[in-house]
Structures are given as C-alpha cells and as structure tokens.
Amino acid sequence: MKNSFVPMLVCALMLHVSGLAFAKDDAASTVAVKGKMLISADGARLGTVYRVSSDGAAQMIIDGKMITIPASTLSSVEGRLVTSLSKKQVLTQ
C-alpha cells in the first residue's frame, strides 16, 4: 500500500456472515463489511457501507448519492474500516 502509516494486518478467519467481500491488493487483503462504519484518511466518519460490490469496493449513500470507494483504498486499522482517501476526495467523486 502507498501509505506507510497504515499497518498491514494478516488474519486467518472462518466467516459465516453474509455481506462480506474480500478485496485483493498486491500488499494485503482487506475486508469491506456491509453495515460497517467507514472512516476517511483524515479521521472523518463517512457513514456505513450500504453494499459491497463484486470487486470488493465499498458502496455508500451520502446525501442521496451512491458513492463507490475503491477496494484498493480500503484497509482495516485497529478493527476499523478505513479508506486512504480524505473526506473531500470521497465527496468529490
């Protein structure tokens, strides 16, 4: 991943929960979860993940608009779902 401040996590999990998608990245695997809060790189709470696309991207509805956060920007940091995008970058997509 480009951001060195994002710690890489390696997990072995057995999951029996619907709504999970795994996004493959060259450096690590990330889990986007439907219904989980997404945090921006600048610490802003963006909202909950509405849906996870087949490629692992998180989809959210913000101000009545469907926003797609690319899977390559997602990571899990201390149990929180985080994107490497700032809130401004997400809102201007």
N, C-alpha and C positions, 0 to 999 in steps of 0.2 A: 504494500500500500504506500501511497505517496506521503502520508502523514506519519512521521516517526513518533508523534505523541500518542498515537492510538496503539495500545498494547494488543498484541496478537494472542488470541485465545485458541487453544486446541481442546476440543471436547469430544468425548465419546458418549453419546446419548441414545437411549432407546426411547422412541417417541410414539405415543399412541394418541395424538392430538390432531384433529383436523385443522386446516388453516395454516400449516407450516410449509415454508418453501425454502429450499437451500440454494443460495446464490454462490456459484464458484468464482473465485478470484485467483489470480496467479499466486498470491501470497497466503491466503487463508480462506476458510469457508465462513460464511456469515448466515445467520438465521434471521429472517424477517417474519414476524408473527402478527397475524391478523388480530386486531384489538389492542396491540401493544403501543404505548406512547413512543413517539419518535422525537428525538432531541437533535437540534441543529448543532453545527460545529461551534457556534458562538453561545451555546447553552440554552437557547430558547426552546420551549416546548412547542412543537409544531402541531401536535394533535395525535389522534390514534390512527393506526393503519386500518384502512377500510377494507382493502383487499390486497392480496399478493399475486402478481402476475406470474405467468408460466416461466418467465426468465428470472424470477426472484426479486423483481422491482417492487417496492412498497408503493401502494396507491392510496392517496388520502383525498378527502374532500375538504377544501379550505375555501371559505367564503363562497360556497356553492359551485366551486370549480374543481374538477378532478385533476390532481397533481400526481405525477409519477416521479418517484425518487429512484434513480438507477441503482441496481443491486451493487454495482462496483463502488458506490459511495457509502454503503452500509457496513456497520460493524457493531459488535457487542462490547460495551465498555462497562465493567462493574455491574453486569446484569441489565444494563440499559441499552436500548436500540438507538444508535447514533448515526447520523449522516455527516460526511465530511463537508457538506455544503452549508453555507450560512443561511440564516432565515431569509435574508434579502435574495439570495440566489434561488432558493426554493420558490419564493413568491413571484419571481420574475420569469419563471419558466413558461 
